[in-house]
């Protein structure tokens, strides 16, 4: 390879880098809204406030505002993390023992814990106040701003209460744990927990 060829190759490489840099640059993006974050999902939603009041759920407004602060704040990031980090299935432990364990990201547990500690899964079953179902619906609606996936177990836990009430003996043992404002993510038997969630058993392999 002569001097002329070496120079030409180097010159072409520099030219290619310059072209790539030029193509990667773009104009300032000014016609897009900023991220919707750090806001209160209840106080910013006049329609939600109106209908909660119209159907007698405004006695829980302080609780709805507090939950709105979380749903428009730190739970948004928790929702992103929970969806970016899928559950991991561990059929066996490191010793080869069958465990069939699904491990969820801490952000998912934070979403569940926040909802359960706010009684999103049990409010109408604990309160006989008019509009209790509306107040709970207001929390569910806000929770969806942060994450919808955790709404599945929360809804099943909520819906299990009236079904179990048809079996008084079973309800006596289970309802205190189901309606408790306690989230326990540990993989331990239900009788070792103060709070439990209800899931759906699948028959598919």
C-alpha positions as CSV (number, residue, x, y, z in Angstrom):
1,X,0.0,0.0,0.0
2,X,1.6,3.3,-1.0
3,X,1.4,6.7,0.8
4,X,-1.3,7.9,-1.5
5,X,-3.5,4.9,-0.7
6,X,-2.9,5.2,3.1
7,X,-3.9,8.9,3.0
8,X,-7.0,8.2,1.0
9,X,-8.2,5.5,3.5
10,X,-7.6,7.8,6.5
11,X,-9.3,10.7,4.8
12,X,-12.3,8.5,3.9
13,X,-12.6,7.3,7.5
14,X,-12.6,10.9,8.8
15,X,-15.1,11.9,6.2
16,X,-17.4,9.0,7.2
17,X,-17.2,9.9,10.9
18,X,-18.1,13.5,10.1
19,X,-21.1,12.3,7.9
20,X,-22.3,10.0,10.7
21,X,-22.1,12.9,13.2
22,X,-24.1,15.2,10.9
23,X,-26.8,12.6,10.3
24,X,-27.1,11.9,14.1
25,X,-27.8,15.6,14.9
26,X,-31.3,16.9,14.7
27,X,-33.2,20.1,15.3
28,X,-34.3,21.0,18.9
29,X,-37.6,19.2,19.8
30,X,-40.0,21.9,21.0
31,X,-43.4,20.6,20.0
32,X,-43.6,17.7,22.6
33,X,-45.0,18.1,26.1
34,X,-42.8,17.5,29.1
35,X,-43.1,14.3,31.1
36,X,-46.4,14.0,33.1
37,X,-44.9,13.5,36.6
38,X,-44.7,15.1,40.0
39,X,-48.4,16.0,40.1
40,X,-51.4,15.0,42.2
41,X,-53.7,12.7,40.2
42,X,-56.7,13.6,42.2
43,X,-56.3,17.4,42.6
44,X,-55.5,17.7,38.9
45,X,-58.6,15.8,37.8
46,X,-61.7,18.0,38.1
47,X,-63.9,15.4,36.5
48,X,-62.8,12.8,39.1
49,X,-63.4,15.2,41.9
50,X,-66.9,16.1,40.6
51,X,-68.1,12.5,40.2
52,X,-66.6,11.3,43.6
53,X,-68.6,14.1,45.2
54,X,-71.7,13.5,43.1
55,X,-71.9,9.9,44.3
56,X,-71.1,10.6,47.9
57,X,-67.6,9.5,48.1
58,X,-66.0,12.8,49.0
59,X,-65.9,11.9,52.7
60,X,-62.7,10.1,51.6
61,X,-61.2,13.1,49.9
62,X,-58.3,13.4,52.2
63,X,-57.4,9.8,51.5
64,X,-57.9,10.2,47.8
65,X,-55.6,13.3,47.8
66,X,-52.9,11.4,49.6
67,X,-53.1,8.6,47.2
68,X,-53.1,11.0,44.3
69,X,-49.8,12.4,45.5
70,X,-48.2,8.9,45.3
71,X,-49.8,8.0,42.0
72,X,-48.5,11.2,40.3
73,X,-45.2,10.9,42.1
74,X,-42.9,8.1,43.1
75,X,-45.3,5.3,41.9
76,X,-44.9,6.4,38.3
77,X,-41.2,5.4,38.4
78,X,-42.2,2.2,40.2
79,X,-44.6,1.4,37.4
80,X,-41.9,1.8,34.8
81,X,-39.5,-0.4,36.7
82,X,-42.1,-3.1,37.4
83,X,-42.9,-3.4,33.7
84,X,-39.2,-3.2,32.6
85,X,-38.2,-6.0,34.9
86,X,-40.5,-9.0,34.3
87,X,-41.1,-11.7,37.0
88,X,-38.6,-14.5,37.0
89,X,-39.7,-18.1,37.5
90,X,-37.6,-20.4,39.6
91,X,-38.9,-24.0,39.3
92,X,-36.1,-25.3,41.6
93,X,-33.8,-23.9,44.3
94,X,-30.1,-24.3,44.1
95,X,-30.3,-27.7,45.8
96,X,-32.6,-29.0,43.1
97,X,-35.7,-28.9,45.3
98,X,-39.0,-28.0,43.5
99,X,-40.2,-24.6,44.6
100,X,-42.2,-23.1,41.7
101,X,-41.3,-19.6,42.8
102,X,-42.0,-16.4,40.8
103,X,-39.8,-13.5,41.9
104,X,-41.1,-10.0,41.3
105,X,-39.1,-6.8,41.1
106,X,-39.2,-4.7,44.3
107,X,-41.0,-1.9,42.4
108,X,-44.0,-4.3,41.9
109,X,-44.1,-5.0,45.6
110,X,-44.0,-1.3,46.3
111,X,-47.1,-0.8,44.0
112,X,-48.9,-3.6,45.8
113,X,-47.9,-2.4,49.3
114,X,-49.0,1.2,48.7
115,X,-52.4,0.1,47.4
116,X,-53.1,-2.4,50.2
117,X,-52.0,0.0,52.9
118,X,-54.4,2.5,51.5
119,X,-57.2,-0.1,51.7
120,X,-57.8,-0.1,47.9
121,X,-58.5,-3.8,48.1
122,X,-61.0,-3.5,51.0
123,X,-62.4,-0.1,51.7
124,X,-66.1,-0.8,50.9
125,X,-66.0,-4.0,53.0
126,X,-64.7,-2.1,56.0
127,X,-66.9,1.0,55.8
128,X,-70.7,1.2,55.7
129,X,-70.6,4.9,54.6
130,X,-72.5,5.8,51.5
131,X,-70.2,6.2,48.5
132,X,-67.5,3.8,49.8
133,X,-67.4,1.9,46.5
134,X,-67.1,5.3,44.7
135,X,-64.2,6.2,47.0
136,X,-62.4,3.0,46.2
137,X,-63.1,3.4,42.5
138,X,-61.4,6.8,42.8
139,X,-58.3,5.1,44.2
140,X,-58.3,2.4,41.5
141,X,-58.7,5.0,38.8
142,X,-55.7,6.9,40.1
143,X,-53.6,3.7,40.6
144,X,-53.9,3.0,36.8
145,X,-51.9,6.2,36.2
146,X,-48.9,4.4,37.7
147,X,-49.5,0.8,36.8
148,X,-52.3,-1.4,35.6
149,X,-50.6,-4.8,36.0
150,X,-50.9,-4.8,39.8
151,X,-54.6,-4.0,39.4
152,X,-55.2,-7.7,38.7
153,X,-54.4,-9.2,42.1
154,X,-55.8,-6.2,43.9
155,X,-59.1,-6.6,42.1
156,X,-59.2,-10.4,42.7
157,X,-58.5,-9.8,46.4
158,X,-61.3,-7.2,46.6
159,X,-63.8,-9.4,44.7
160,X,-63.1,-12.5,46.8
161,X,-64.7,-10.9,49.9
162,X,-68.4,-11.1,49.0
163,X,-67.8,-14.6,47.5
164,X,-66.3,-15.9,50.7
165,X,-69.1,-14.5,52.8
166,X,-71.3,-17.2,51.4
167,X,-69.1,-19.7,53.3
168,X,-69.0,-18.4,56.9
169,X,-66.5,-20.9,58.2
170,X,-64.0,-20.2,55.5
171,X,-64.7,-16.5,55.7
172,X,-64.0,-16.5,59.4
173,X,-60.5,-17.7,58.8
174,X,-59.6,-15.9,55.6
175,X,-61.4,-12.5,55.6
176,X,-59.3,-10.9,58.5
177,X,-56.2,-11.5,56.5
178,X,-57.7,-10.6,53.1
179,X,-59.0,-7.2,54.4
180,X,-55.9,-6.4,56.5
181,X,-54.0,-3.3,55.3
182,X,-50.8,-5.4,55.4
183,X,-48.8,-6.6,52.4
184,X,-46.5,-9.5,52.9
185,X,-44.5,-10.5,49.8
186,X,-42.8,-13.5,51.5
187,X,-43.3,-17.0,50.0
188,X,-44.6,-18.5,53.2
189,X,-47.9,-20.3,54.1
190,X,-50.9,-18.0,54.5
191,X,-51.2,-18.8,58.2
192,X,-47.8,-17.2,58.8
193,X,-49.0,-13.9,57.3
194,X,-51.1,-11.1,58.8
195,X,-52.2,-10.1,55.3
196,X,-52.8,-12.1,52.1
197,X,-53.8,-11.4,48.5
198,X,-56.0,-13.7,46.4
199,X,-54.9,-15.0,43.0
200,X,-56.3,-17.0,40.2
201,X,-55.2,-20.6,39.7
202,X,-54.5,-21.6,36.1
203,X,-54.8,-25.2,34.8
204,X,-52.7,-24.6,31.7
205,X,-49.2,-26.0,31.7
